[in-house]
């Protein structure tokens, strides 16, 4: 287990909306209410991602883009960044042409299973929409820009080839196959992105490679309920307390116990959303002996009492 596994534990496609759009330039698709996370890839031709905020990004053949649209508004995909929107796509993946009433949205451009546009078009773009849940997931997404593109890499080729084969199919298990392909492609894209010199990985991600601090981070993520102290963590790293604290803070950008508390509260925020759980049970699972100490820590870090979060989940 590592940090990326933890961050993606609640990012799992289930019935993801896939669409294969085929066209010949000029073409432009405007996503009016895009999903919180949308994965985009060009199977043929070249295009552009034009996010609501930030600069347009070129999307070459075989490259993969991510758009984080939560709170960011509409997003456009086009053959060129200046091409005006021709087709609008709403939150239900229904389409209407520019100049038409949005109430007329439907499958007007559908030419096959999950396929839209013109069957003989030269360009093919595939989009897949994720539904995102949980504070652990948001911890990861907050480290990403509103839109990003990872250029074609050899590791993407077999996944994209399989995606091209499966997306237009209608065989038993098709949706599950596509969902798992999407999960795998997302992990590969994030792994490549976080290796980019301009990326800002979440706290601790790059420290995983450190022979001393990496194993300690894995321990904290695997066993957040243990009564960790700087001394016990330093012992696990085989270092003195002072040297460990300095090295951890330098690599993770925060002191070890601050990191641990942040991680515990992130986990707790998700656990509190489970209908059958109690505050006392959540407290124990994240390393607090009693719910009062936990509640005080949660309110200090998250700005709200766990009882308030529980109340919102049950009403």
C-alpha positions as CSV (number, residue, x, y, z in Angstrom):
1,X,0.0,0.0,0.0
2,X,1.2,3.6,-0.8
3,X,-0.2,7.0,-0.8
4,X,-1.6,6.8,-4.3
5,X,-3.5,3.6,-3.4
6,X,-5.0,5.4,-0.4
7,X,-5.9,8.5,-2.3
8,X,-7.6,6.5,-5.0
9,X,-9.3,4.1,-2.7
10,X,-12.6,5.9,-3.2
11,X,-12.0,6.7,-6.9
12,X,-13.5,3.7,-8.5
13,X,-15.6,3.8,-11.7
14,X,-19.0,2.3,-11.5
15,X,-21.2,2.7,-14.4
16,X,-19.0,5.5,-15.8
17,X,-20.4,7.5,-18.7
18,X,-18.3,6.8,-21.8
19,X,-18.7,8.6,-25.1
20,X,-16.8,8.2,-28.4
21,X,-17.2,11.3,-30.5
22,X,-16.3,11.2,-34.2
23,X,-16.0,14.2,-36.4
24,X,-14.0,16.0,-39.2
25,X,-12.6,19.4,-38.5
26,X,-13.9,21.9,-37.6
27,X,-15.6,20.3,-34.6
28,X,-16.2,21.4,-31.0
29,X,-18.0,19.9,-28.0
30,X,-19.1,22.0,-25.1
31,X,-19.7,20.2,-21.8
32,X,-22.1,22.4,-20.0
33,X,-22.1,20.6,-16.6
34,X,-19.1,18.2,-16.7
35,X,-18.5,15.5,-14.2
36,X,-16.2,16.4,-11.2
37,X,-13.4,14.4,-13.0
38,X,-13.4,13.7,-16.7
39,X,-10.7,11.7,-18.6
40,X,-10.2,12.5,-22.2
41,X,-8.1,10.9,-24.9
42,X,-7.7,11.3,-28.7
43,X,-7.8,7.9,-30.5
44,X,-7.4,9.6,-33.9
45,X,-6.5,13.1,-34.8
46,X,-5.5,16.1,-32.6
47,X,-7.6,18.4,-30.4
48,X,-7.6,20.9,-27.6
49,X,-9.0,21.1,-24.1
50,X,-10.3,24.5,-23.3
51,X,-11.2,24.6,-19.6
52,X,-13.4,27.2,-18.0
53,X,-10.3,28.5,-16.1
54,X,-6.7,28.3,-17.2
55,X,-5.0,28.1,-20.5
56,X,-6.1,25.8,-23.4
57,X,-4.1,22.6,-23.7
58,X,-3.2,20.6,-26.8
59,X,-4.4,17.0,-26.9
60,X,-2.4,15.0,-29.4
61,X,-3.2,11.5,-30.6
62,X,-2.6,9.0,-27.8
63,X,-2.3,11.6,-25.1
64,X,-4.6,11.6,-22.1
65,X,-6.1,14.6,-20.4
66,X,-7.9,15.1,-17.1
67,X,-10.3,17.9,-16.3
68,X,-11.3,18.7,-12.8
69,X,-14.6,20.5,-13.3
70,X,-15.9,20.6,-9.8
71,X,-16.9,24.2,-9.2
72,X,-15.1,25.3,-12.4
73,X,-17.9,25.5,-14.9
74,X,-18.1,24.3,-18.5
75,X,-15.3,22.8,-20.6
76,X,-14.8,22.6,-24.3
77,X,-13.1,20.0,-26.5
78,X,-12.3,21.1,-30.1
79,X,-10.1,20.5,-33.1
80,X,-8.7,24.0,-32.6
81,X,-9.0,26.2,-29.5
82,X,-10.8,28.9,-31.4
83,X,-13.4,26.7,-32.9
84,X,-16.8,27.8,-31.5
85,X,-19.0,25.2,-29.8
86,X,-21.1,23.2,-32.2
87,X,-22.6,20.6,-29.9
88,X,-23.5,21.0,-26.2
89,X,-23.5,18.1,-23.8
90,X,-25.4,18.3,-20.5
91,X,-24.9,16.5,-17.2
92,X,-26.8,13.4,-18.4
93,X,-24.6,13.1,-21.5
94,X,-27.5,14.3,-23.7
95,X,-26.7,16.6,-26.7
96,X,-28.1,19.5,-28.5
97,X,-26.8,21.6,-31.3
98,X,-25.6,25.2,-31.0
99,X,-28.7,27.5,-31.3
100,X,-31.1,24.8,-30.2
101,X,-33.2,24.9,-27.0
102,X,-31.4,22.9,-24.2
103,X,-34.7,21.3,-23.5
104,X,-34.4,19.5,-26.8
105,X,-31.3,17.6,-25.6
106,X,-31.3,13.9,-26.5
107,X,-29.4,11.2,-28.5
108,X,-29.7,13.2,-31.7
109,X,-26.1,12.6,-32.8
110,X,-25.9,9.0,-31.8
111,X,-24.6,6.6,-34.5
112,X,-23.8,3.5,-32.4
113,X,-23.2,2.2,-28.9
114,X,-21.6,5.0,-26.9
115,X,-20.7,6.6,-30.3
116,X,-21.8,10.0,-31.6
117,X,-21.1,12.2,-34.6
118,X,-20.3,11.1,-38.1
119,X,-19.2,7.5,-38.6
120,X,-16.8,8.5,-41.4
121,X,-15.1,11.3,-39.5
122,X,-11.3,11.6,-39.3
123,X,-11.0,12.5,-35.6
124,X,-12.0,10.3,-32.6
125,X,-12.1,11.6,-29.0
126,X,-13.2,9.5,-26.1
127,X,-14.5,11.0,-22.8
128,X,-15.2,9.2,-19.6
129,X,-16.9,10.8,-16.5
130,X,-16.1,9.9,-12.9
131,X,-18.3,10.5,-9.9
132,X,-16.0,11.5,-7.0
133,X,-16.7,10.8,-3.4
134,X,-14.8,11.3,-0.1
135,X,-12.3,13.6,1.6
136,X,-9.4,11.2,0.9
137,X,-10.1,11.6,-2.8
138,X,-10.3,15.4,-2.6
139,X,-7.0,15.4,-0.8
140,X,-5.5,14.1,-4.0
141,X,-7.5,16.2,-6.4
142,X,-6.5,19.4,-4.6
143,X,-2.9,18.8,-5.7
144,X,-3.9,18.8,-9.4
145,X,-4.5,21.7,-11.7
146,X,-8.0,22.3,-13.2
147,X,-6.8,20.6,-16.4
148,X,-3.8,18.6,-17.4
149,X,-2.5,16.6,-20.4
150,X,0.0,13.7,-20.3
151,X,1.6,13.2,-23.7
152,X,1.4,9.8,-25.3
153,X,3.6,7.2,-23.6
154,X,4.2,3.6,-24.6
155,X,2.5,2.3,-21.5
156,X,-0.8,3.9,-22.6
157,X,-0.9,2.1,-26.0
158,X,-2.3,-1.3,-24.9
159,X,-4.9,0.4,-22.7
160,X,-6.0,2.8,-25.4
161,X,-6.1,-0.1,-28.0
162,X,-8.3,-2.1,-25.7
163,X,-10.5,1.0,-24.9
164,X,-11.0,1.5,-28.7
165,X,-12.1,-2.1,-29.0
166,X,-14.4,-2.2,-26.1
167,X,-16.1,1.2,-26.1
168,X,-18.4,0.5,-29.1
169,X,-19.2,-3.0,-28.0
170,X,-22.3,-4.3,-26.3
171,X,-21.2,-7.7,-25.0
172,X,-21.9,-9.1,-21.5
173,X,-19.7,-7.4,-18.9
174,X,-18.9,-4.4,-21.2
175,X,-19.5,-1.7,-18.7
176,X,-17.5,-3.4,-16.0
177,X,-14.6,-3.9,-18.5
178,X,-14.7,-0.2,-19.4
179,X,-14.9,0.9,-15.7
180,X,-11.8,-1.1,-14.8
181,X,-9.9,0.2,-17.9
182,X,-10.8,3.7,-16.8
183,X,-9.5,3.0,-13.3
184,X,-6.2,1.6,-14.6
185,X,-5.7,4.5,-17.1
186,X,-6.3,7.0,-14.3
187,X,-3.7,5.5,-12.1
188,X,-1.2,5.4,-15.0
189,X,-1.9,9.1,-15.9
190,X,-1.5,10.3,-12.3
191,X,1.7,8.4,-11.9
192,X,3.1,10.0,-15.0
193,X,1.8,13.4,-14.1
194,X,3.3,13.4,-10.6
195,X,6.7,12.5,-12.1
196,X,6.5,15.7,-14.2
197,X,8.8,18.5,-13.0
198,X,6.0,21.0,-13.0
199,X,3.6,18.8,-11.0
200,X,2.8,19.4,-7.3
201,X,2.2,16.0,-5.8
202,X,0.2,15.7,-2.6
203,X,2.2,15.9,0.7
204,X,4.4,12.9,1.2
205,X,4.1,11.5,-2.3
206,X,7.7,12.1,-3.4
207,X,9.0,11.2,0.0
208,X,7.9,7.6,-0.6
209,X,11.1,7.1,-2.5
210,X,13.2,8.0,0.5
211,X,14.6,4.9,2.2
212,X,14.0,6.3,5.7
213,X,10.9,8.4,5.4
214,X,9.0,6.3,2.8
215,X,8.5,3.2,5.1
216,X,7.4,5.5,7.9
217,X,4.7,7.1,5.7
218,X,3.5,3.7,4.7
219,X,3.2,2.8,8.4
220,X,1.2,5.9,9.1
221,X,-1.2,5.2,6.3
222,X,-1.5,1.5,7.1
223,X,-1.9,2.0,10.9
224,X,-3.3,5.4,11.7
225,X,-4.8,4.0,14.9
226,X,-1.5,3.3,16.6
227,X,-0.3,5.7,19.4
228,X,2.5,7.1,17.3
229,X,5.0,9.6,18.7
230,X,8.0,11.3,17.1
231,X,10.2,8.8,19.1
232,X,8.4,5.7,17.9
233,X,8.4,7.0,14.3
234,X,12.1,7.8,14.6
235,X,12.8,4.3,15.8
236,X,10.9,2.9,12.8
237,X,13.1,5.0,10.6
238,X,16.3,4.0,12.4
239,X,17.1,7.6,13.1
240,X,17.5,10.0,16.1
241,X,14.4,12.0,16.9
242,X,15.9,15.3,15.9
243,X,17.3,14.0,12.6
244,X,14.0,12.2,11.7
245,X,11.9,15.3,12.5
246,X,14.1,17.5,10.3
247,X,14.2,15.0,7.4
248,X,10.5,14.2,7.5
249,X,9.5,17.9,7.6
250,X,11.9,18.8,4.7
251,X,10.5,16.0,2.5
252,X,6.8,16.1,3.4
253,X,6.6,19.9,4.0
254,X,5.1,19.5,7.5
255,X,6.1,17.9,10.8
256,X,5.4,14.2,11.3
257,X,2.6,14.5,13.9
258,X,0.9,17.3,12.0
259,X,0.9,15.1,8.9
260,X,-0.5,12.2,11.0
261,X,-3.3,14.4,12.5
262,X,-4.2,15.7,9.0
263,X,-4.4,12.2,7.7
264,X,-6.4,10.9,10.6
265,X,-9.0,13.7,10.2
266,X,-9.2,13.1,6.5
267,X,-10.0,9.5,7.1
268,X,-12.4,10.3,9.9
269,X,-14.4,12.7,7.6
270,X,-15.0,9.8,5.3
271,X,-15.8,7.3,8.1
272,X,-18.3,9.7,9.6
273,X,-20.3,9.4,6.4
274,X,-20.9,5.7,6.9
275,X,-24.5,5.4,8.1
276,X,-24.0,2.7,10.8
277,X,-20.9,4.2,12.4
278,X,-20.6,6.2,15.6
279,X,-18.3,9.0,16.6
280,X,-16.7,6.8,19.3
281,X,-16.1,4.0,16.7
282,X,-14.5,6.5,14.3
283,X,-12.3,7.9,17.1
284,X,-10.9,4.4,17.8
285,X,-10.2,3.7,14.2
286,X,-8.1,6.8,13.8
287,X,-6.2,6.5,17.0
288,X,-8.1,8.3,19.7
289,X,-9.1,6.5,23.0
290,X,-12.2,8.6,23.6
291,X,-14.6,10.6,21.4
292,X,-14.1,13.8,23.3
293,X,-10.4,14.2,22.5
294,X,-11.1,13.1,19.0
295,X,-14.0,15.7,18.6
296,X,-11.8,18.5,19.8
297,X,-9.0,17.5,17.4
298,X,-11.5,17.1,14.5
299,X,-13.0,20.6,15.1
300,X,-9.6,22.2,15.4
301,X,-8.4,20.7,12.1
302,X,-11.6,20.6,10.0
303,X,-13.4,23.7,11.5
304,X,-16.6,21.8,12.4
305,X,-17.6,19.3,15.0
306,X,-17.9,15.6,13.9
307,X,-21.4,15.6,15.4
308,X,-22.4,18.3,12.9
309,X,-21.1,16.2,10.0
310,X,-22.9,13.1,11.3
311,X,-26.1,15.2,11.6
312,X,-25.9,16.3,8.0
313,X,-25.4,12.7,6.8
314,X,-28.5,11.4,8.7
315,X,-30.9,14.2,7.7
